[in-house]
């Protein structure tokens, strides 16, 4: 068992990622982004979801801005172009399946 809140650790700048679990069907990671960090356009080779744990940011999915607030879940198909910016320290779970 893992307590996500206890795993959160923010770097001074950039992104810190921690593996939650990984097997041949699911890859779950915790991403902690320092305030002001921008992750430019990229895609995923797998279907994915993002579950915001804490913070405030903007997730742009194929040209549409989504506010990243605690409790928000974002679903993405494989190959979807997305980017994000942490307005304040922001933590989220990324699941690839």
C-alpha positions as CSV (number, residue, x, y, z in Angstrom):
1,X,0.0,0.0,0.0
2,X,1.2,3.5,-0.8
3,X,0.0,6.8,0.5
4,X,0.1,9.3,-2.4
5,X,0.0,12.4,-0.2
6,X,3.1,11.1,1.7
7,X,4.9,10.5,-1.6
8,X,4.5,14.1,-2.8
9,X,7.9,16.0,-2.9
10,X,8.4,19.1,-4.9
11,X,11.7,20.0,-6.5
12,X,12.9,23.6,-6.5
13,X,12.3,23.7,-10.2
14,X,11.2,21.3,-12.9
15,X,9.5,17.9,-12.3
16,X,10.1,15.0,-10.0
17,X,8.5,11.7,-10.8
18,X,8.1,8.6,-8.7
19,X,6.9,5.2,-9.7
20,X,3.7,4.0,-8.0
21,X,3.5,0.7,-9.8
22,X,4.4,-0.8,-13.1
23,X,3.6,-4.1,-14.9
24,X,2.9,-5.2,-18.4
25,X,-0.6,-3.7,-18.4
26,X,-0.4,-0.5,-16.3
27,X,2.2,2.1,-15.5
28,X,1.3,4.5,-12.7
29,X,3.5,7.4,-11.7
30,X,3.3,10.4,-9.4
31,X,4.5,13.7,-11.0
32,X,5.3,16.7,-8.8
33,X,5.8,19.9,-10.7
34,X,7.4,23.0,-9.2
35,X,5.4,26.2,-9.6
36,X,6.1,27.9,-12.9
37,X,7.2,24.7,-14.6
38,X,6.1,24.1,-18.2
39,X,6.0,20.8,-20.0
40,X,5.8,21.5,-23.8
41,X,3.8,19.7,-26.4
42,X,4.2,15.9,-26.4
43,X,2.2,12.7,-26.9
44,X,1.9,9.3,-25.3
45,X,2.1,6.0,-27.2
46,X,-0.6,4.6,-24.8
47,X,-4.0,5.6,-23.7
48,X,-3.6,7.6,-20.5
49,X,-5.3,9.4,-17.6
50,X,-4.2,12.2,-15.3
51,X,-5.7,12.5,-11.8
52,X,-4.8,15.8,-10.1
53,X,-3.9,15.3,-6.4
54,X,-3.1,18.9,-5.4
55,X,-2.1,22.3,-6.8
56,X,-3.2,24.5,-9.7
57,X,-2.2,24.4,-13.3
58,X,-3.4,24.3,-16.9
59,X,-3.4,21.1,-19.0
60,X,-3.9,21.7,-22.7
61,X,-5.3,18.7,-24.5
62,X,-5.4,19.0,-28.3
63,X,-5.9,22.7,-28.1
64,X,-8.4,22.8,-25.2
65,X,-7.4,24.2,-21.8
66,X,-8.4,22.2,-18.7
67,X,-7.9,23.7,-15.2
68,X,-5.8,21.3,-13.1
69,X,-7.5,21.4,-9.6
70,X,-7.6,18.6,-7.0
71,X,-10.0,15.9,-8.1
72,X,-9.9,16.6,-11.8
73,X,-9.4,13.5,-14.1
74,X,-8.3,14.0,-17.6
75,X,-8.6,11.1,-20.1
76,X,-6.3,11.0,-23.2
77,X,-6.2,8.7,-26.2
78,X,-2.9,7.5,-27.5
79,X,-1.2,10.0,-29.7
80,X,-3.1,13.0,-28.3
81,X,-1.0,16.2,-28.3
82,X,-0.9,17.8,-24.8
83,X,1.2,20.2,-22.7
84,X,0.9,21.6,-19.2
85,X,1.9,24.4,-16.9
86,X,2.0,24.4,-13.1
87,X,0.8,27.7,-11.8
88,X,1.6,26.6,-8.2
89,X,3.2,23.4,-7.0
90,X,1.1,20.7,-8.6
91,X,1.0,16.9,-8.1
92,X,-0.8,14.4,-10.3
93,X,-1.0,10.7,-11.0
94,X,-0.3,9.6,-14.6
95,X,-1.6,6.3,-15.6
96,X,-0.7,4.6,-18.9
97,X,-2.6,1.5,-20.0
